[in-house]
């Protein structure tokens, strides 16, 4: 019986690995422009915040969310299913944006519903304000 003297091949072939990485790179380059993740443009205030100027705010729609989830637009009660239409109607008179004032005890879903309605109405300038509860009496 004859055995062949073969030398062992000790180098690593990286060609298949390189091919896989190039294919993944091409897939990422094609898919990345299709992903349109637009988050909420928000500026977080630090420290004490000055109270809003009522004269400047008169050109903005004021949307309030009560603790029980009720909506008020410029002081008028609005049902949740009529929120989008009411915001659109209010924007014709006050085109400078929307201020969402929410009670600290309000449901998160109520705030998200309001933000969705504001965004669906095409508003780009949105401010979110938390109402400060009255000081506790001693």
C-alpha positions as CSV (number, residue, x, y, z in Angstrom):
1,X,0.0,0.0,0.0
2,X,1.3,3.3,-1.0
3,X,0.6,6.4,1.0
4,X,1.1,9.8,-0.4
5,X,3.1,12.3,1.5
6,X,0.9,15.4,1.5
7,X,1.8,18.6,3.1
8,X,-0.9,20.1,5.4
9,X,-2.4,23.3,4.2
10,X,-2.2,25.7,7.2
11,X,-3.5,29.0,5.7
12,X,-7.0,30.2,6.2
13,X,-9.0,31.0,3.0
14,X,-10.8,34.3,3.6
15,X,-12.3,34.6,0.2
16,X,-15.7,33.2,1.2
17,X,-15.8,35.4,4.3
18,X,-15.0,38.5,2.2
19,X,-17.8,37.5,-0.3
20,X,-20.3,37.3,2.5
21,X,-19.3,40.7,3.9
22,X,-19.5,42.3,0.5
23,X,-23.0,40.9,-0.1
24,X,-24.1,42.2,3.4
25,X,-22.6,45.6,2.6
26,X,-24.5,45.8,-0.6
27,X,-27.7,44.8,1.1
28,X,-27.2,47.5,3.7
29,X,-26.5,50.1,1.1
30,X,-29.7,49.3,-0.7
31,X,-31.9,49.1,2.3
32,X,-30.6,52.0,4.3
33,X,-32.1,54.8,2.2
34,X,-35.5,53.0,2.4
35,X,-35.6,53.3,6.1
36,X,-37.1,56.6,7.0
37,X,-37.0,56.8,10.8
38,X,-38.0,60.3,11.7
39,X,-38.2,60.8,15.4
40,X,-39.8,63.6,17.3
41,X,-37.8,66.7,17.1
42,X,-37.7,67.8,20.7
43,X,-35.7,70.2,22.9
44,X,-35.5,69.3,26.5
45,X,-35.4,72.3,28.8
46,X,-33.1,72.2,31.8
47,X,-33.5,74.2,35.0
48,X,-36.3,76.6,35.5
49,X,-38.6,77.3,32.5
50,X,-40.2,80.7,32.0
51,X,-44.0,80.7,31.8
52,X,-45.3,80.9,28.3
53,X,-46.0,84.4,26.9
54,X,-49.8,84.4,26.4
55,X,-49.6,87.1,23.7
56,X,-47.2,85.0,21.6
57,X,-49.2,81.9,22.3
58,X,-52.4,83.4,21.0
59,X,-51.5,82.3,17.4
60,X,-51.1,78.6,18.5
61,X,-53.7,76.0,19.1
62,X,-53.8,75.0,22.8
63,X,-54.6,71.4,23.3
64,X,-55.1,70.3,26.9
65,X,-55.3,66.7,28.2
66,X,-57.0,66.2,31.6
67,X,-56.2,63.5,34.1
68,X,-59.2,61.5,33.0
69,X,-58.1,61.6,29.3
70,X,-60.5,64.3,28.2
71,X,-59.4,66.7,25.5
72,X,-59.8,70.5,25.4
73,X,-58.9,72.5,22.4
74,X,-58.7,76.2,23.1
75,X,-60.9,75.7,26.2
76,X,-63.6,73.7,24.3
77,X,-64.2,70.0,25.1
78,X,-63.5,67.7,22.1
79,X,-64.2,64.0,21.8
80,X,-61.3,61.7,21.0
81,X,-62.7,60.6,17.6
82,X,-63.1,64.3,16.5
83,X,-59.7,65.4,17.6
84,X,-58.0,65.4,14.1
85,X,-60.9,67.4,12.5
86,X,-61.0,69.9,15.3
87,X,-57.2,70.5,15.1
88,X,-57.4,71.0,11.4
89,X,-60.3,73.5,11.8
90,X,-58.4,75.4,14.5
91,X,-55.2,75.6,12.4
92,X,-56.9,77.8,9.9
93,X,-57.2,80.6,12.5
94,X,-54.0,79.8,14.4
95,X,-51.3,78.5,12.0
96,X,-48.2,78.8,14.2
97,X,-48.4,75.4,15.7
98,X,-49.8,73.4,18.6
99,X,-49.1,73.4,22.3
100,X,-50.1,70.2,24.1
101,X,-50.7,70.8,27.8
102,X,-51.0,67.5,29.7
103,X,-51.9,66.7,33.3
104,X,-49.1,64.7,35.1
105,X,-51.8,62.1,35.9
106,X,-53.0,61.8,32.3
107,X,-52.8,58.5,30.5
108,X,-49.8,58.0,28.2
109,X,-52.1,56.7,25.5
110,X,-54.1,60.0,25.6
111,X,-50.9,62.0,25.0
112,X,-49.9,59.7,22.1
113,X,-53.3,59.9,20.5
114,X,-53.1,63.7,20.7
115,X,-49.6,63.7,19.2
116,X,-50.7,61.4,16.4
117,X,-53.7,63.7,15.6
118,X,-51.4,66.7,15.6
119,X,-48.9,65.1,13.3
120,X,-51.7,63.8,11.0
121,X,-53.0,67.3,10.7
122,X,-49.6,68.3,9.3
123,X,-48.3,70.4,12.2
124,X,-44.6,70.6,12.5
125,X,-44.3,73.0,15.4
126,X,-45.4,71.1,18.5
127,X,-44.7,72.0,22.1
128,X,-45.5,69.7,25.1
129,X,-46.1,71.3,28.4
130,X,-46.8,69.6,31.7
131,X,-49.3,71.4,33.9
132,X,-48.0,72.0,37.4
133,X,-50.3,70.8,40.1
134,X,-51.3,73.4,42.7
135,X,-49.2,73.4,45.8
136,X,-50.5,71.2,48.6
137,X,-52.2,73.1,51.4
138,X,-50.8,72.6,54.9
